[in-house]
Amino acid sequence: MTVIVRDVRPEDAEGFARARRAALPYLLATAEQTAYDWAHAHPDSHARPLVAVAEDGEVIGTAEVGLAHESPEPGVGELNVYVHPAHRGRGAGALLVRAAEEHLAEHGATTLYSWVLDEPAGRAFAERHGYAPSRSAHFLRLDLTTAELPPLGEPPAGVEIRTAEDFAADPRPLFTLDAVTTADEPGDVGAELDDYAHWLETTWSHPLLDRTLTTVAVVDGVPAAFSAARTDGLGRYGSAMTGTAPDFRGRGLAKLAKNVSLHRARAAGCVEAFTGNDARNGPMLAINRWFGYEVRATEVRHVRAVG
């Protein structure tokens, strides 16, 4: 059967999200979020989302393609290709990779990174296309209907628990906190958050961000730690980022913020919680295991040089 790869169209958003959920059920994906991400991609990323479409018009594969514009290292390209499990073996993945690589090379990419599920077929696919394995990351899941979350207690003296919505009048302190924690996030490609306007569009105003469940630990009036929450309206909760500013680490503030957020998520009707951790991020993995999260899948980041 013929498979066609092309640029996305507005009407592809639902099919794109559906294929992503089928291929990677540990990430939240909705049509609204998909369309929003397409519309608000940073111009320096040269983002080009692609779809593989079957003869009947069904979206059977997706590719998120772009330059890592927040990286201090120039020429870093990223392509993440996912094919619906029911439609693998039809060449959709290879076609998506080829189109993505050509686009990134045209825009100056010299190094390409791609996440691949840690399973024999995924690893073999990456190796056939010249990619070598790098680091790993885990997807974790927590059943909020049965989880025995740690009890809530009074925060330590000088610590106040707030929500992101409490910063609606001026979210810049949360941007500052997000930037400083992102700067030392484990990974192959570093990121420097320095575009407040773009952060407001792509993080603060993102349709999946749940400001009432995003929890911030404030110490003597200063945001010190946070746990950013995403929800999809389908009972699924995702931790977008949990971190603590360097000056406040070692006090259990990230754990405190995440515990409050999880309790509130369950009270709001969420039944599943998902998160992801770099395999080398021992402290955060330990926190998530303390909550009862279990590893459900692993991805391996692969890399190859262009040319």
C-alpha positions in Angstrom: 0.0 0.0 0.0 1.2 3.5 -0.8 2.4 5.8 2.0 2.9 9.5 1.4 5.0 11.8 3.6 4.0 15.5 3.6 3.9 18.6 5.7 1.1 18.8 8.2 -2.2 20.5 7.5 -4.5 22.0 10.2 -6.9 19.1 9.7 -4.1 16.7 10.6 -4.0 17.7 14.3 -6.4 15.0 15.6 -4.7 12.3 13.5 -1.3 13.4 14.5 -2.2 13.3 18.2 -3.9 9.9 17.8 -0.9 8.3 16.2 1.4 9.8 18.8 -0.7 8.4 21.7 -0.8 5.0 20.1 3.0 4.9 19.5 3.9 6.6 22.8 1.1 6.4 25.4 3.2 7.8 28.1 3.1 11.4 26.8 0.0 13.6 26.7 -1.1 14.5 23.2 -4.3 16.2 22.1 -5.4 17.8 18.8 -5.6 21.3 20.5 -2.0 20.9 21.9 -0.7 19.7 18.6 -2.1 22.5 16.6 -0.9 25.0 19.2 2.6 23.7 19.1 2.7 24.0 15.3 1.4 27.5 15.5 3.9 28.7 18.1 7.2 27.1 17.1 10.1 29.5 17.4 11.2 30.8 14.0 14.8 29.9 14.8 13.9 26.2 15.1 12.8 26.0 11.5 10.3 23.5 12.8 8.7 21.2 10.1 6.2 18.7 11.5 5.6 15.9 9.1 3.0 13.1 8.7 3.0 9.8 6.9 -0.5 9.2 5.4 -2.0 6.0 4.1 -4.1 5.8 0.9 -7.3 6.3 2.8 -5.9 9.6 4.3 -5.3 8.2 7.8 -2.2 9.6 9.6 -0.1 6.6 10.4 3.2 8.2 11.3 4.5 11.5 12.7 7.8 13.4 12.8 8.7 16.4 15.0 11.6 18.1 13.3 13.6 21.2 14.1 16.8 22.8 15.2 17.5 23.0 19.0 17.3 26.8 19.0 17.7 27.0 22.8 21.0 25.1 22.7 24.3 27.1 23.0 25.8 24.6 20.5 25.0 25.5 16.9 23.9 23.1 14.3 22.0 20.7 16.5 19.0 19.1 14.8 16.3 17.0 16.4 13.9 14.5 14.7 11.6 12.3 16.6 9.7 9.8 14.4 6.8 7.7 15.6 4.7 5.3 13.6 1.4 3.9 14.8 2.0 0.3 16.0 -0.7 -1.1 13.7 1.0 0.3 10.6 4.7 -0.5 11.1 6.7 -2.3 8.4 5.2 -0.2 5.6 8.1 2.1 5.1 6.5 5.2 6.8 9.4 5.6 9.3 12.1 5.5 6.7 10.3 8.1 4.5 9.8 10.4 7.5 13.5 10.1 8.5 14.7 10.9 5.0 12.4 14.0 4.7 13.4 15.2 8.2 17.1 14.8 7.6 17.0 16.6 4.3 15.1 19.5 5.9 17.6 19.8 8.8 20.6 19.6 6.6 19.2 22.4 4.4 19.0 24.6 7.6 22.6 24.0 8.7 22.3 21.0 11.1 25.6 19.2 11.5 24.5 16.8 14.3 21.2 15.0 14.5 19.6 13.6 17.6 16.6 11.2 17.7 14.8 9.4 20.5 14.0 5.7 19.8 12.2 3.2 22.0 14.5 0.8 23.7 13.3 -2.3 21.9 15.0 -4.5 19.2 13.0 -3.1 16.3 13.6 0.5 17.3 17.3 0.1 17.9 17.8 -1.7 14.6 15.9 1.0 12.7 18.1 3.7 14.2 21.3 1.7 13.4 20.2 1.1 9.8 20.0 4.9 9.3 23.4 5.5 10.8 22.5 6.5 14.3 24.5 5.5 17.3 23.0 5.1 20.8 23.8 7.8 23.4 21.9 8.2 26.7 18.6 6.8 28.0 15.5 8.1 29.6 12.6 6.4 31.3 8.9 6.8 31.1 7.2 6.3 34.5 3.5 5.8 35.4 1.6 6.1 38.7 -1.9 4.8 39.1 -3.6 7.6 41.1 -6.6 5.5 41.9 -4.6 3.1 44.0 -1.4 5.0 44.9 -0.6 5.5 48.6 0.7 9.0 48.3 2.7 10.3 51.2 0.5 12.2 53.6 0.3 16.0 53.4 1.7 18.0 56.3 2.4 21.5 57.1 5.3 23.0 55.1 8.5 23.9 57.0 8.8 27.3 58.6 9.3 30.0 56.0 8.0 27.9 53.1 4.7 28.7 51.5 2.9 26.5 48.9 1.3 28.3 46.0 0.0 27.5 42.6 1.2 28.8 39.3 -2.2 30.6 39.0 -1.1 32.7 42.0 1.5 34.3 39.7 -0.9 35.1 36.8 -0.4 38.8 37.2 3.4 38.4 36.8 4.7 35.0 35.9 8.3 36.2 35.3 9.5 34.7 38.7 8.4 31.3 37.4 10.3 31.9 34.2 13.4 32.6 36.1 13.0 29.5 38.2 12.3 27.4 35.1 15.4 28.8 33.4 17.8 28.1 36.2 16.6 24.5 36.7 16.5 23.8 33.0 20.1 25.0 32.7 21.5 21.9 34.5 18.9 19.4 33.4 20.8 16.2 32.4 20.9 15.6 28.6 23.0 15.5 25.4 21.9 19.0 24.3 21.9 21.9 26.7 19.2 24.5 26.8 19.3 28.2 27.8 15.9 29.8 28.4 16.4 33.5 27.7 13.3 34.4 25.6 10.6 35.4 28.1 8.1 36.2 25.4 8.5 32.8 23.8 8.2 31.1 27.2 5.0 32.9 27.8 3.6 31.6 24.5 4.9 28.0 24.6 5.0 27.2 28.4 2.8 29.6 30.4 0.0 29.7 27.8 0.3 26.2 26.6 -3.1 24.4 26.5 -1.9 21.4 28.5 -0.4 23.4 31.3 -2.6 23.2 34.4 -1.8 26.3 36.5 -4.0 25.2 39.4 -2.1 21.9 39.7 1.3 23.4 39.0 2.7 23.8 42.5 5.4 26.2 43.7 7.4 26.2 46.9 8.1 29.8 47.9 10.8 30.5 50.5 10.7 33.8 52.2 8.8 35.2 49.2 11.1 33.7 46.6 10.0 30.8 44.3 12.5 28.1 45.1 11.1 24.9 43.7 8.2 23.8 41.5 6.4 20.9 39.9 4.8 21.8 36.6 1.6 19.9 35.8 0.0 19.1 32.5 -3.5 17.6 32.1 -5.4 16.5 28.9 -9.0 16.5 30.2 -9.0 12.7 29.9 -8.0 11.9 33.4 -4.3 12.0 32.6 -1.7 14.1 34.5 1.8 14.7 33.3 4.8 16.2 35.2 6.3 18.6 32.7 9.2 19.6 34.9 10.1 19.4 38.6 13.1 21.2 39.9 14.7 23.3 42.6 16.9 26.4 42.3 20.5 25.6 43.2 20.5 27.8 46.4 17.6 25.8 47.8 18.5 22.3 47.1 18.8 19.6 49.7 15.7 20.7 51.6 13.1 18.4 50.0 11.3 21.3 48.4 10.8 19.6 45.0 9.4 16.5 46.7 7.1 18.7 48.7 5.8 20.6 45.7 5.2 17.4 43.7 3.4 15.7 46.6 1.0 18.6 46.9 0.4 18.6 43.1 -0.3 14.8 43.0 -2.8 15.0 45.9 -4.5 17.9 44.1 -4.5 16.0 40.8 -6.2 13.0 42.3 -8.8 15.3 44.0 -9.4 16.9 40.6 -10.3 13.5 39.1 -7.0 12.5 37.4 -6.5 8.8 37.4 -3.1 8.4 35.8 0.2 10.3 36.4 3.1 10.2 34.0 6.6 11.5 34.1 10.0 11.0 32.5 13.5 11.0 33.8 17.0 10.8 32.3 18.3 7.4 33.3 21.3 9.2 35.0 19.2 11.5 37.1 19.4 9.5 40.2 17.9 12.1 42.6 14.7 12.6 40.6 14.3 8.9 39.9 14.5 8.3 43.7 11.8 10.9 44.3 9.5 9.3 41.8 10.0 5.8 43.1 9.3 7.2 46.6 5.9 8.3 45.2 5.3 4.8 43.7 6.0 5.5 40.0 7.0 2.5 38.0 9.1 2.5 34.8 6.9 1.5 31.9 9.2 2.1 28.9 12.7 3.4 28.1 13.9 5.5 25.2 17.4 5.7 23.9 18.7 8.9 22.3 20.6 8.2 19.1 23.0 10.6 17.3 24.7 10.9 14.0 26.8 13.5 12.2 25.5 15.0 9.0 27.7 14.3 6.0 
